[in-house]
Structure formats: C-alpha cells, structure tokens
Amino acid sequence: MKIKKLLACMLIGVAGFSGASLALAADGSKASYNAAQDAADATYKADTAKCDSLAGNGKDVCLKEAKASRERSKQDAKAEYKNTPKALSSARKSEADADYAVDKEKCNGLAGNAKDVCLAQAKAGQTNAIANANKQQDVTKANADAREERADARYKVALAKCDALAGASKDDCVTTAKAELNK
C-alpha cells in the first residue's frame, strides 16, 4: 500500500511540475505564475508525505530536498514571469541557497574530517553557483548594452541617409528610421 501511495504522490508531483512549467512557458501571465506556485506547493506536500516513512538524517535530508525542489519550482516560475536578467539571477541564487541547505543536511550524517570536508564542498558549491548567477547576469547585461549600441549606430546611419533628402521625403525617411529602430 505504501508503494502505491508513494508512486501516486510522485506522479502527481511530476505532473503538477510539468504542467505548471508548460503553462508558464506558454504565456508568462500572472495566472500561469500563480498556477506554477500552486503546483510547487502541491508537489512539496506530496514530496514531504513520502518522507514520513523515513527516520533520522534520511528524513531530514528528504524534507530539505522537498523544500529545495519547491524553491526551485517557485523561483523558476518567478524568473519566467518577471523575464528579467535580475530575476533569473535572483532565482539561481535562491536555488543555490536551497541546494546548500540540502548538502549541509547530508553532511550531518557524517562525522569528523569527512563532515568538515563535506561542509567545505557544500559551501564551495554554493559559492560557485552564486558566482555563476552573477556572471550570467553581467553577460546578459553586456549583451543588452551591445545590442543597444548597435541599434544606435544603425539609427545614426539611417539618419545620415535621410540627410541627403529634403522636405516630406526627409520627414518620411526619419519617421521610417525611428519606427524600424524603435527610437
């Protein structure tokens, strides 16, 4: 009976997560965002239910993993909804913190030097993930700045071509350049 219940919970969790992700990817609306948040909470409840059969550190790790999974789902939904480099970076940082909590909990099952090494590796993983999130945000910003500079250059060229014209033709040329280059 426990196996059937565990399997049902897992299937509900997977279906809820995939459905929310697909719906969110489809339109990025507030309703989709809320649906993804609700699906993450439902998956979390199902995941924590399967932890009830465990004991000790195994149960603690299972609960931390359920929380981390919920955090990932919610942060991904938030990043998709906001659709900004800053939101994506923030999501990756929150996910790094959640993963770090899981890794720390796994380390609690160890003792002595093995635990110290495990904790150091967990912290290094978190630091690496946060650095990658920051780097990706910087790269995204640099790409956006470069696109803007290229657009400005194309606009200047278009205006220079319009300078050869006069009267209504020049006005039409400038209007067209502004419309084409979003200026």
N, C-alpha and C positions, 0 to 999 in steps of 0.2 A: 504494500500500500504506500509506504514512504517513497519508493522509487517512482511510482506513478505520479504522486504529488510533486516530487522534485522535478520530474520531467515536464509536467504540466506548467509548473512555475517558470522553468527555464524557457519553454516555448512561448509563454505569454510575454516574458521579458524580452526575448529576441524579437517577437512580432511587434511589440509595443515600440521598441527602439527603432526597428527598421521602418515601420510605418510612420513614425514621427519624423525620422530623417528624410524620408521620401516626400512627405507632405511639406516639410520645411523647405526642401530644395526646390519644390515646385513653384512656390510663390513668395516665400520670405515674409509673409504677412504676420500681423500680431496674433491672429487666430492660430496660425501654424506654430508660431513660437509658443503660445500657451499650450497647445496640444503636445508639443515636444516636452515641455516642462512637466505636464501631467503624466506623460508616458514615462519619463525618467523617474518620477515618484512611484509609479506603479511597478516599474521594473525593480526599483530599490526595495519595495515591500516584498516582492517575490524573492529577490536575492537574499534578504535578511531571513525570510522564512526557511530557506534551505540551510541557513547557518544554525538553526535551532537544534539540529541533530548533532552538532559538533560540541566539543568541550575544550576548555583551556585556551592555549595560544592559537590553536587551529580555529576556534570560534572567533577569537579576537581578530585574527587575520581575515577571516571570511567577512566579518562585519566591516572592516576597513576597506576591503576590496569592493563591497557593495556600495559603500559611501563614495569611493573613488569613481566607480562606474557611473553613479548618479551625477557626480560633479562633472565628469567628462561630458555626459549627455547634455546636461544643462548649459555648460559653458559653450559647447559646440552650437547649441541652439541659439544662445545669446549672440555669439560671434556671427552666425549666419544672419540673424535678424538685424543686427546693427550694421553688418557688412562694412566694417572699417578695419584698417590695419591695427589700430589701437585695441579694438575689441578682440581681434584674433590673438594679438599678443597677450592681452589680459587673460583670455581663455587658456592659452598654453601655459601661462604662469600658474594659474589656479590648478590646472591639471598636474603640473609638476609638483605642487604642494600636496595634492591628494595622493599622488604616486609615492611621494616621500613618506607620507603617513603610513601607507601600506608597507613600504620597505622597512621602516622603523619597527613596525609591529612584528614583521617577520624576524627581525633581528632579536626581538625579545625572547625568542625561543632558543637563543644561543647563550653561551657564557664565555667569560674570559676574553682572550685575544680575538677569538672568532667573532664575538659580538662587537668588539671595538672596530675590527676590520669591516664588518657588515655595515655598521653605522656610518663609517667613513665613506664607504662605497655608496650608500644611500644618499648621503649629503652631496657627494660629488655628482651623482646622477641628477639631483635636483638643481644644483648649481649649473650644470651643463644644459639642462632643459630650459632654464630661465635665460641663460646667455643666448641660446639658440632663438628663443622667442624675441628677445631684444634685437638680435641681429636681423631676424626676418622682418621685424617692424622697420628697422633702419633701411634695409634693402628696398622694401615696398615704398617707403617714403622717397628714397632716392630715385626709384623708377618713376614715381609720380612727378617728381620735380623735373626729371629729364623729359618726360612727355610734355609737360607744360612749357619747357624751354623750346622744344622742337615746334610746338604749336605756335609759340610766339614768333619764332623765326619764320615759319611758313606764312604767318599773318603779315609780317613786315614785307616779305617778298610780294605777297598779293597786293598790299597797299602800294608798293613801288610800281607794280604793273599798272595799277589804276591811275597813278600819277601821269601816265602818258595820255590819258583820256581827258575829256573836258565835258562840263555840263552834266546832263542827265545820264550820259553813258558812264561818267566817272562815279556819279552817285549810285547807280545800279551796281557797278563793279565793287564799290566799297561795301554796299549792303550785302551783296553775294559773298564777299570775303568774310564779313562778320558772321553771317549765317553758317557758312561752311566750317569755320574755325571756332565757333562758339564764343565770339568776342562781343 
